[in-house]
Amino acid sequence: DYYSGDAKRFILRQGIVYKESMAPNQDLLLIDEDGDFHIFLAEEHPEEMDKTQVDGKKVVNALCFGPALIKDGVKNDNLSTAPTHCRPDEKHERMVFCQIGPLEYMVVACAHRGLALSEMTDLIFWLEPNVQQAYNLDGGVSTQMLFLGRRINNTSIKKEDIRKLVDIVYFASAYQPD
């Protein structure tokens, strides 16, 4: 997320609030201590709520980019809360963070020619009809996916156009085989 440095974005990582302020026209994704996603659309005024707990659980991480593509299993047709640089109707490289069920996630990336946000939502439902939550992350050169140390996708951005990233989303497991 290249845009975490924006003064109008709420930042909470690993249970620590780094920035309190939030613009009033942003969808918000809160991830609780059980790993469950909670999406709050801009019209629900997440900028006015306590973002450190939800449904009696501690919020461990928050993402403030958006927009939300799917909330509680329903497609979000109002993409007006997309950041202006997101250009929801244009085809761009995209990265979407999804929750299918308890501790079950899917990350979908498209590169090169890209997709409009509505096309990305349709692709997500095609890949997994039971997606409960889907939240758009930053795109462009930020659309880098690595798995076990290997890059899964590549972007169309030239090396000289690469910008510094200030944040990432990663998965880790405490599972240890017997």
Protein Blocks (a to p, Z undefined) as FASTA:
>chain_A
ZZlmpmkbccdeehiafbfbdcfkbccddddfkopacdddfklopmlpcfkbgehiacfb
dcdebpafbgghiacfblklpcfklommbccdddddddfbghiacddddehjopafklmm
mmmmmmmmmbfbdcdddehjllccdeehiafbdcfbdfklpccdfbdcddddfbdcZZ
